[in-house]
Amino acid sequence: MTDHLVKATVPGVRAFAAVTTGLAEEARRRHDCFPVAAAALGRTMTAALLLAANLKTDESLTVRIAGDGPLGGVIADAHALGTVRGYVQNPHVALPLAGNKLPVGQAVGKGHIHVTRFTGLKQPFSGTAELVSGEIGEDVANYLLVSEQTPSTVALGVLVNPDYTVAAAGGIMVQAMPGAEDTVLAKLEANIAALPAVSELVRGGADAAAMLLKVFAGLEATVFAPAKAAFLCRCSPARVEAMLVSLGREELASMAAEGQAEVRCHFCGEKYVIGGDRLQELLASVPGK
């Protein structure tokens, strides 16, 4: 099933659901994640996509999970057009299962969630909240309530195969708007409580629209057309060269003297090798002696 995201509404409530198996596996492969890291990263990227679905076309956001657990930081950038990239600071964390579940909360630890929205204004909007469990979904919901005063339910899931590949991944976010009727909210609460795990729904073949119809069962919901979702990094040779130039003449001259420079993108793992001749050209373009 191709990764995608769908929006649905009833009066006073909006909801988004996403299938993200492909992009979660792409991130796992690029960063060589062990299972608990793959789950944490997949959940964070899915959450970022769900949050970005509320943005305008040219806007984006960053979700940063900063816990004191062995994973270190987990970061995801998502664009309103449905693209996302991300990485985990320590992808080779191995922890025993907690029952039959990956111990994401233990691996993340205590700390904070930071969300920064880039809306085209001079200063981006940033908000922070404490991590309540480290399981990502509950932490995003708490952030939305504390920092943005939006009551929300967020369910995220990543199922990892024994060979470490991602078998299924997805997420659901339901948000109550001002004026939502109590009877509607009560129905939604009962529907959400009865839902299987998101990863099980995706593994069973449910697409995003099917998940939303389960959320809104018994209510007349408007379901919008699906939008594609994908792992996409904005790094490029030109961006890498611009970064090297920004380091200044002294640093660039040192790299040129060594004969080459290697740069690896944190977000996608792509490695760029800039040869000595090109470094000399970049050095010549920098003003100064």
Buried (B, 14 or more C-beta within 10 A) or exposed (E): EEBBBBBBBBEBBBBBBBBBBBBBBBBBBBBEBBBBBBBBBBBBBBBBBBBBBBBEEEBBBBBBBBBEBBBBBBBBBBBBBBBBBBBBBBBEBEBEEEEEEBBBBBBBBBBBBBBBBBBEEEEBEEBBBEBBEBBBBBBBBBBBEBBBEBBBBBBBBBBBEEEBBBBBBBBBBBBBEEEBEEEBBEBBEEBBEEBEBBBBBBBEEBBBBBBBBBBBBEBEBEBEEBBEBBBBBEBEEEBBBEEBBEBEBEBBBEBBEEEEBEBEBBBBBBEBEBEBEBBBEBBEEBEEE
